[in-house]
Amino acid sequence: MYKLDEFMAELERKNPAQPEFIQAAREVIASVIDVVNANPLYLKNKILDRIVEPERIIQFRVEWEDDNHEIQVNRGWRVQYNSAIGPYKGGLRFHANVTLGTLKFLGFEQIFKNSLTTLPMGGGKGGSDFSPKGKSDAEIMRFCRAFMTELEKYIGPDTDVPAGDLGVGGREIGYLYGTYRKIRNENTGVLTGKGWGWGGSLVRPEATGYGTMYFANEMLKEHNDKFEGKRVAISGFGNVAWGAVTKATQLGAKVVTLSGPDGYIYDENGVNTPEKIAYMLELRASNMDVIEPYAKKFGAKFIKGKKPWEVPVDMAFPCALQNELNGEDAKQLIANGVKYVVETSNMGCTPEAIEAFQTARIPFAPGKAANAGGVAVSGLEMSQNAEHYFWSAEEVDEKLHRIMQGIHEACAREGKCADGYIDYVKGANIAGFKKVADAMCQQGF
Ligand code: GLU
């Protein structure tokens, strides 16, 4: 029998200085421990001991030349966490704060997220402590070339299929893919998030944000509610936030905030015109990592150094970074009457924030369920690449919609509490875990 505190103490001892990984692991283990202890096969197979341990971690040196002809050195990693249900699959994150612990937390989350999509994808994650902020396009290309020159040795369309994440969008995937193609002399579906016309899938750029809104729509329906007229707070302004704003607006909601490391903007009229939404992409492409120019351009308010969670809204969607919404932010949102919180960034809320929402019986969706649309369409991109064919936008969007409905159904089934409240965290963790654990048992060790 597993005991939560004993298990976590040992995990912390073995993984010092990896607080994000420990946080992610504690949440999953706490959700599934009763299921494991009630299943003799899981116990016999030592599933928990095995599932927290990555199958493989690759660390490499990335050396590249900046525009001043100076040599720069960064660290690169790929965490190949679990391949029981399919090739390792997960994004690459380029951000100054990335550590191995960050990528282990993201890789661990990815195992269960990918399982929830019902597509055959294992869990992995990679990235670098390289910061794209302030870099020229040429520097980004040289960095990507150097990164892939190392990474290509360990990946492949049936082995490990990286994609984008924070700091890695269509441009970076292009440079990474171009490097892989030259070294290997082959065109294969080794990365997803590729451009349209060279193996990319329609709807992949929008998929994470759209998927979140499809999931939120199911939550609303479950509570006999609807999107029309809802005031929405969104954080971030990158690819995920962009897709989320687009779909929320289409569904009749009014998005009133966006944010960056410099603060947040409050747009009382809503971030709702094609021009405003397209400007988010322009800001991202500028590599400046600031949101203030939006306020200047569209006459919105800019609140320096603050987070958008102080604005009264019906729904909050953290779409930026892990732990971006803490216990204090949660209290403020609750006091202002928030009705639903949908984590769109990976582990966007701290455990204190989640506890506050759940205690107040406010439906709260975890990122691994709500943001699974991105990797789901990556899975569909892999299918199209394997077929050497492509599907229409309607076909992909329809499949994404069905996948998100299925994830909601699974969470609601596994997470229903005695008082009718749905614990989406528990539901997502149990549903995602069972499929992987069963595969591990069936395949032996
Ligand atoms: N980085 C995204 C995520 O967190 C997408 C991963 C992928 O498409 O492989 O799920």
Boltz pocket constraint, residues with backbone or C-beta under 6 A from the ligand:
constraints:
  - pocket:
      binder: B
      contacts: [[A, 89], [A, 90], [A, 91], [A, 92], [A, 113], [A, 161], [A, 162], [A, 163], [A, 164], [A, 165], [A, 166], [A, 192], [A, 346], [A, 371], [A, 372], [A, 374], [A, 375], [A, 376], [A, 378]]
      max_distance: 6.0
